[in-house]
Amino acid sequence: MSLDVRALPAALFGSAAAERARVTGWHREIATELPTTRRIGFISLAPGTGTSTLAHRVTGILASRRSEPILAVDLSSGARSLGARLGADPTSPDDTRAGARTSDDARTGLPSGDGWFAVRPAPHDATDAEEPAAAESWLSEVAPIARFFEVTVTDFGVRHPLVDLATCAALCDVVCLVADAGRTATELARAVAPAIVSLPERPGVVLALVDHARAGDAVARAVDGDPAVTVAIPFDGGLQADAAPRTRPAERALLRLTAALMAASASEVAA
């Protein structure tokens, strides 16, 4: 079988052009002004999947590409939750925020960084029996101010389908359901996704499958779109070390994930 080298330039340039078009589309989806607010929630079914890592990276991407500050909410009990990664101090209830009428009211007393403000309810200790439930904290400390931020990103951490997953998911416009990329964990996430979509609030769902075992993205590709857009997050030494991604595939995956979470319809986001 002979190879027609004359066709190589067109094939190579065509592939590069398609890649540029996809990335451009993702950037546009991430930065486009919204007709209303967008509440994004990161939830996992098991510890150690990388939920807070993804919430942190998506918050950073949004904060760097949007004109208005992002509201980052930490309701995870993990030691390396979203608030800890941002370096945000715990926040206490505030009467001004509770009755907020302006953006300045909504931001009163909140720790902030480059393009974000954070709510990290105190006490933030999984061993503290007085710590309120995640949904209760969201309703009391986030609901009064969320309308003053175009985008709210909440790290809910691990939630059980039979306990409070549905309650947390109902607070979101779109849920990023984070799971290990192995087949067993993937099938569990796929089973939960339709239940989330069928809630009265009708949140959308994007599956983020994290390849901890360096097994590749075969499972993610096989299930993409069934029943939700699925984004494969490849193994990356930087992400594993709670740092910025070190590889182009990981950077690309995070962009696609962020775009899917911001899209009017996640199914419209190019693979």
C-alpha positions in Angstrom: 0.0 0.0 0.0 1.5 3.3 -1.1 1.2 6.6 0.8 0.3 9.7 -1.2 2.5 12.3 0.5 0.8 15.1 -1.5 -2.3 14.6 0.7 -0.4 15.0 3.9 -0.2 18.9 4.1 -4.0 19.2 3.6 -4.7 16.5 6.2 -2.3 18.0 8.7 -3.5 21.6 8.3 -7.1 20.5 8.2 -6.7 18.8 11.6 -4.9 21.8 13.1 -7.6 24.1 11.8 -10.3 21.9 13.3 -8.5 21.9 16.6 -8.2 25.7 16.6 -11.9 26.0 15.8 -12.8 23.8 18.7 -10.6 25.7 21.2 -11.9 29.0 19.9 -15.5 27.8 20.4 -14.7 26.7 24.0 -13.2 30.1 24.8 -16.2 31.8 23.3 -18.6 29.7 25.4 -16.6 30.4 28.6 -16.5 34.2 28.1 -19.9 34.9 26.6 -22.2 37.1 28.6 -25.1 35.2 30.1 -28.8 36.1 30.0 -29.1 35.0 33.6 -26.9 33.6 36.4 -25.2 30.2 36.1 -24.9 28.0 39.2 -22.4 25.2 38.8 -22.0 22.5 41.3 -19.2 19.9 41.6 -20.3 16.7 43.2 -18.7 13.2 43.5 -20.0 9.9 44.7 -16.7 8.8 46.3 -13.7 10.5 47.9 -10.4 11.0 46.1 -11.9 11.5 42.6 -10.5 15.0 42.1 -13.7 17.0 42.7 -12.1 20.0 44.5 -9.2 19.9 42.0 -11.6 20.4 39.0 -13.7 23.0 40.9 -10.5 24.9 41.6 -9.3 24.8 38.0 -12.6 25.6 36.5 -13.0 28.6 38.9 -9.6 29.8 37.7 -10.4 29.5 34.0 -13.7 31.3 34.5 -12.1 34.0 36.6 -9.4 34.7 34.0 -11.8 34.8 31.1 -14.9 36.6 32.3 -15.3 40.3 33.0 -17.2 39.9 36.2 -15.9 38.1 39.4 -16.8 34.5 40.1 -18.4 33.4 43.3 -16.6 30.4 44.6 -18.4 28.4 47.3 -16.8 25.8 49.5 -19.2 23.3 51.0 -16.8 20.3 50.9 -15.5 18.7 54.1 -12.2 17.8 52.5 -8.9 19.2 53.8 -8.0 20.3 50.3 -11.4 21.7 49.4 -12.0 24.6 47.0 -11.6 27.3 49.7 -8.4 25.9 50.9 -7.0 25.7 47.4 -7.9 29.3 46.8 -6.4 30.3 50.1 -9.7 31.8 51.3 -10.3 32.2 55.0 -13.5 30.8 56.5 -16.4 33.2 56.4 -19.0 33.9 59.1 -22.6 34.8 58.5 -23.1 38.6 57.8 -26.3 40.6 58.1 -25.3 42.9 55.2 -24.8 39.9 52.9 -28.0 38.3 54.2 -30.0 41.4 53.1 -27.9 42.3 50.1 -29.4 44.9 47.7 -26.2 45.7 45.8 -23.1 44.0 44.6 -21.1 45.8 47.3 -23.4 44.4 50.0 -23.1 40.9 48.5 -19.3 41.1 48.7 -19.1 42.4 52.2 -16.6 40.5 54.3 -15.8 37.9 51.6 -12.2 36.8 50.9 -11.2 37.6 47.3 -8.5 36.9 44.8 -7.9 37.5 41.1 -11.4 37.5 39.6 -13.2 35.7 42.4 -14.9 36.1 45.8 -15.4 33.2 48.1 -17.9 31.8 50.6 -16.4 29.3 53.0 -18.9 28.8 55.8 -17.4 28.4 59.3 -16.9 26.1 61.1 -15.5 24.1 58.2 -14.6 20.9 60.0 -16.0 17.6 59.1 -15.7 16.4 62.7 -17.7 19.3 64.1 -21.2 18.0 64.9 -22.6 21.6 64.8 -21.6 22.1 61.1 -24.8 22.7 59.1 -25.7 20.6 56.2 -24.4 21.7 52.8 -27.8 22.6 51.4 -28.7 24.6 54.5 -25.4 26.5 54.3 -26.0 27.3 50.6 -29.5 28.6 51.2 -28.5 30.7 54.2 -25.2 32.1 53.0 -25.2 31.8 49.2 -28.8 32.2 48.0 -29.0 35.8 49.2 -26.0 36.9 47.2 -25.8 34.5 44.2 -27.9 36.8 42.0 -25.1 39.5 42.2 -22.6 37.1 40.5 -23.0 35.9 36.9 -21.4 32.6 37.8 -21.3 30.7 41.1 -19.1 27.6 41.4 -19.8 25.3 44.4 -17.6 22.5 45.6 -20.1 20.2 47.3 -17.6 17.4 47.7 -18.8 13.8 48.3 -22.6 13.4 48.4 -24.5 10.2 48.8 -27.5 9.5 46.4 -29.6 8.3 49.3 -28.7 11.2 51.6 -28.3 14.7 50.2 -27.0 14.5 46.6 -30.4 15.4 45.2 -30.8 18.3 47.6 -27.4 19.7 46.6 -28.0 19.1 42.9 -31.3 20.9 43.0 -29.4 24.1 43.9 -27.5 24.0 40.6 -28.2 24.9 37.0 -25.7 22.3 36.0 -23.9 19.6 38.0 -20.4 18.4 37.2 -20.6 14.8 38.4 -17.0 13.7 39.0 -15.9 10.1 39.0 -12.9 7.9 38.5 -12.5 6.9 34.8 -12.7 3.2 35.6 -15.8 1.3 34.3 -17.4 0.5 37.7 -17.3 4.2 38.9 -18.3 5.4 35.4 -21.4 3.1 35.4 -22.4 4.3 38.8 -22.2 8.0 37.7 -24.2 7.2 34.5 -26.9 5.6 36.7 -27.1 8.7 38.9 -27.1 11.3 36.1 -30.7 10.7 34.9 -32.0 11.0 38.4 -30.4 14.4 38.7 -31.8 15.6 35.4 -35.3 14.4 36.4 -35.4 16.5 39.5 -38.1 19.2 39.5 -35.4 21.9 39.1 -34.1 20.1 35.9 -30.4 20.7 36.4 -28.1 19.7 33.6 -25.3 17.2 34.1 -21.8 16.9 32.7 -19.8 13.8 33.7 -16.0 14.4 34.3 -14.1 11.1 34.3 -10.7 11.4 35.9 -8.0 9.0 34.7 -6.1 8.2 37.9 -4.9 4.8 36.7 -3.4 6.1 33.4 -5.8 3.8 31.6 -6.7 6.2 28.8 -10.0 7.7 27.7 -11.6 4.6 26.1 -14.4 4.4 28.7 -15.2 8.1 28.5 -15.3 8.0 24.7 -17.6 5.0 24.8 -20.2 6.6 27.0 -19.9 10.3 25.9 -23.4 11.6 25.5 -25.1 8.6 27.1 -26.8 10.0 29.1 -24.8 13.2 29.4 -21.8 15.0 27.9 -18.7 13.2 29.2 -15.3 14.9 29.5 -12.3 12.7 30.0 -9.7 14.3 32.3 -6.3 12.6 31.5 -3.7 11.7 34.0 -1.6 14.7 34.7 1.2 15.1 37.2 0.3 18.7 37.9 -3.3 18.0 38.7 -2.3 15.0 40.8 -0.1 17.4 42.8 -2.8 20.0 43.3 -1.1 22.3 40.9 -1.6 23.6 37.4 -1.8 21.0 34.6 1.6 20.2 33.0 0.3 18.7 29.7 -1.6 20.1 26.7 -4.2 17.3 26.8 -5.1 18.1 30.4 -5.3 21.9 29.6 -7.5 21.0 26.7 -9.8 18.8 28.8 -10.2 21.5 31.4 -11.2 24.0 28.8 -13.7 21.6 27.3 -15.1 20.9 30.7 -15.5 24.6 31.6 -17.2 25.3 28.2 -19.6 22.4 28.7 -20.6 23.7 32.1 -21.2 27.2 30.7 -22.9 26.1 27.5 -26.6 26.9 27.1 -26.9 23.2 26.1 -23.9 21.0 27.1 -24.7 18.7 24.2 -23.8 21.5 21.8 -20.2 21.6 23.0 -17.8 20.1 20.5 -15.8 17.1 21.5 
